[in-house]
Amino acid sequence: MAPKIGVLMGGRSSERDVSLRTGDAIFSALQVKGYPAVKIDVGFDVVEKIKAAGIDLAFLALHGRYGEDGTIQGMLEMLDIPYTGSGVLASALAMDKTATKKMLLFEGLPTPRFKTISKSEASAEGLGNICGQLVREMGLPLVIKAPTQGSTIGISFVRQEDELAAAFELAFKYDPAALVEQFIEGVELTASVLGNDNPAALPLIEIVSATGVYDYDAKYTAGMSDHIIPPRISGERQNMIKDLAVSAYKAIGCRGLARVDFILDRVGSPYILEINTIPGMTATSLFPDAARAAGIEFPDLIETLVRLALEK
């Protein structure tokens, strides 16, 4: 008998709208495959909703805080309900870009040079002083990120020193600390990884944005970005990036699925930017495109994720 699946979607994060679209797509695919499924909009009453629905498995379609950061995973562990994707620790690590980068460095995996600046540090030392010091130490351009946000929310690409203060203010709206990262010019690539104990990377995708920046609009507006499969790089480079993606996946402790984002610089050196443990599953999303390139249609991908969740 097929398990009753609750698609947990919506949530309270700044990525709620994207999550609802991801959840709708997953719910439809589960129906195509004949699974009894119900949509559950995650709010303060989520435990009551889950109990009332009587689900056997939670399919996580949540993005951002309270969905991708280990909190909902911990709650489901307490309720003894299996769920798709990574566990508590891997979810929490991957959600925090600074923690991810520290883990990558520990494992000897390449990631752009970085530094963190807390809001309290900026207040005590003066944002102007910190900005000047950063330019002297790291040069320009820089990327300023809110480290626990997804979908490029709270991110700024800074090419002039006088843009730094506003970039920090934006990041501090979302997080108590900002991640300062060396900007690397090059080819943007993503590797979708699927599996539990023996994960494998799906075909790589090269991302080309209409605006030159793969931001929120480029990600979720049809026609604003091109997904090029296979990417316009050598087969040798593709294999190297796939291997790095699987290594990063294992280093964080991911299960089920994750998407590992890369930049390949002008001399062909790859750098890992971040890991997404619940990648988007909308009509314009990367992970379903990679699966399709591997011969896995969307409903089959969703069923595979159900199977991997039950394996755990």
N, C-alpha and C positions, 0 to 999 in steps of 0.2 A: 504494500500500500504506500502510495506516494506521501511524503511528509507534507504537512501544512506549513506553508512558508509565509512569514510576515516580512514584508518589504519595509524596512525602517528608513524613513525619508523625511525631508523637510528640515526639522531641527531648529536650533536657535542661533546658528552661526551666521556670519555675513555671507555665507555661500548657500543659504537656504534655497534660493530660486533654482540654482544649478542642481541641487540635491533633488528637488521635486521633479525636475526633468529627467534626471538619472533614474529616479524611482519609478516613474511612469514607464520608461523604456524597459526596465527590468521586469516590472509587473506584467507588461504585455508579453514579453518573451516567456515568462513562466506559464502564462495562460496558453500560449502556443504549444508548449511542451506538456500541457495537461496537468500541471501541478495546482492543487488548491492553494490559492494565494490571497493575501489581504494586504492592503496598504495601511501602514501605521505612521501617522504624522507625529514625530517625536517632540514632545513638550514636557512640562513638569509632571504630567500624569502618565508618562510612558509605561511605568511598571503596571499600572492598573489596566492600561490598554492592552499590553502584551498578555497579561493574565486572562483578560476577558476574551481575547482572540483565540487562546488555546493553541498557540503555534508550536511546531516541533523544531523549527529552525528559523533564525533571523538572517535575512539577506540585507546586509548593510549598504544602503545607498546614501549614506550621510557624508557630507564634506565639512571639513573645518572643525572648529572647537565643539566639544561634546559629542562628536561622532567619529572623528578620525584620530582622536588623541588618546585613546585607551579608556576613556571614561565609560562609554556605552559598552565597550567590550568587558570591562570589569563588572558592570551591572549584570550583563548576560551570564558571566561566569557565576555570579552569586545566585542567579535564577536557574542555573544548570541547563541553559538553552544554547545549543551549538550555533555558531554564526560564521558567516563568510569572512575571509580575509585574515589579517594578522591579529595576533594576540595583544594583550595589554601593553607589555613592555615595548615590543616592536612598533606598535601604533604610536605610543608616546614619544619614542625616540625619533621616528620619521617625521612626526608632526612638528617637532622643534628642529628647525634647519641648523641651528648652532650645535645642538647635541648630535645631529646626524653627521655634520662635518667633523666633529671631534672623533666620532667612531670611525669614520672613513680614514682619517689621518692615522689613528691607532692601527688600523689594518693595512696601512701602506697604500691606500687607494687615492688616486689623484683628485683634488678638489681645489678650486681657486683660493688664493690667499685671503684671509678674513680677519676680522676683529669685531668684538662686541662692545657697544657703548650703552650703558644703562641711562635711564631717564634721570635718576638721582645723580649719577656722575656728571651728566650734561649740565644739570642745575648747579652743582657744587663748583665745577671747574669753568663753567661758562661755555655755551655752545660755540661761540666764535673761536675761542681758544682751541677747543677740541677739533673743530673743522680745519683750522690752520695746521694743526699737528698731523691730522690724517693725510692731508695733501702732501705734507713734507715726507711722511713715512711711506705712504702707499701710492701717491701720485693720482692722476686722473686719467680716464674716467673711473667712477666707482658705482657700485650698485648698493642702495640702501634698502633693506628689507625688514618688514615686521616678521620675525622668525617663526611665528606659529600660525600665520595665515596662509591660505592657499589661493589658487586662481589669480595669482599676481596682485592680490589685494594688499595695499600698504607698501608697494614697491616703487622705487624711483631710480631712474638711470641718470646719474649726475656727471655732466661733462665740464661744468664750470664751478669754481669754488663757491660763488655766491648762490648756487642752487642747493648747497648742502644743508643749510639750516632748515629750509622748508621740507626737504626730504626726511630729516630726522623728526620734525614735528608730525609728519604724516605717519611715519612708522610708530611713533609714541602714542598715536591715537588708538592703536590696536594692541600694543605690547609694551611692557615696562622696560624693554631693552631692544635696541636695533642691531641688526647684523649688517656689518659693512664688508662688502666683498669686492675684490678686484674684478673689474669688468674685462672680460676676454672676448675679443672680436673673433667671430668664426662661424662655423656651421652649427645650427641648433639641431640636435638629434634626440630621439627618445627611444628607449628600449622597454618594451612591455614584457614582464616576466610572469610566467604561469607555473604553478606547482607547489608542492609541499616539501617533501624531503629531497626530491630530485628536480628542482626547478629548471626551466629552460626559457631562453629568450626567444620571443617571436620576431618576425622580420622587423628590422629597424625602420624608423620613419624620420625623414628630414622635414623640418618645419620651416616654411617660408611665409612670413606674415606680410600682409599688404602694407602695413605701416612700418615694417622693419623691426617691430617689437611684438613678441608673442604675449600680449597683455589680455585682460579680461575680455575686451571686445573681439580680439582676434580669435580667442579660444571658443567663444560661444555665439558668434555671429556667422551665419553661412556666407561663404565667399570671402571672408576676411583673412583666411590663411589657406595655404596649400599643404597637403600631406603627400610627400614624394616617397613612393615605395617602389623599388629600393632606393636608398639615398644615393646621391651622386658622389660616392667615395669608393675607394677600392674594397674588394672583397676581404682583403687582409685586415683593413681598418674596421670593417663591419664586424668581423669575427672577434677582434680585440675588444671592441666596445660591448659586444654581447657577453664576453667573458667577464669584463669589468662589472656589467650590470648584475650578473648572477652572483659575483663575489660580494657586491654591495648588498644585495638582497639577503644573502646568507649572513653577512656581517651584522645587519640590523636584526635579523631573526624573523624575516617576513614569511608569511605562509599564504597560500591561495593565489594571490596576485599582487603585483605592485608595478608601478611605472617609474623607471629611473631616467632622469633627464640629464643630458650631456651638452657640452659645447666642445667642438673640435676646433682648436685654434689654427692659425694660418700655416703652421709648420706640421700640422697633423697630429698634435698631442691632444688626447681627450681629457676632459675634466668633468667630474660628476657634480652636478648642481644641486639636485635634491632627489628625494624618493617619495613617491605618492602611494600610500597603502590602499587608498580607495579612489582610484582614478575615475574620471568622469565616464559615463556610459550614455551620453546624449548622442543625437544624430551627427554632431560635429566632433565627437571625441576621438582621441588617438587610439586608446586600447582596442575598441571594436574594429578600427581600421587595420591595426596590426594583426588581430586574430583573423580577419577576413583574408588578409594577404597570406596567411598560413593555411587557408582552406577551412577555417572555422567560422561558420555563420553565427550571427548574434544569439539566436536562441540556444544553439549548441554550446556557445561560450558560457552562457548563463547556467546551463545545466551542468557543465564541467565545474563551475564554481560551487554549485550545490554539492556535487560529489566530493570535491576537495574539502568542503566544510564538514561533511559527515565523516570523512576519513580521520579528521582531527580527534 
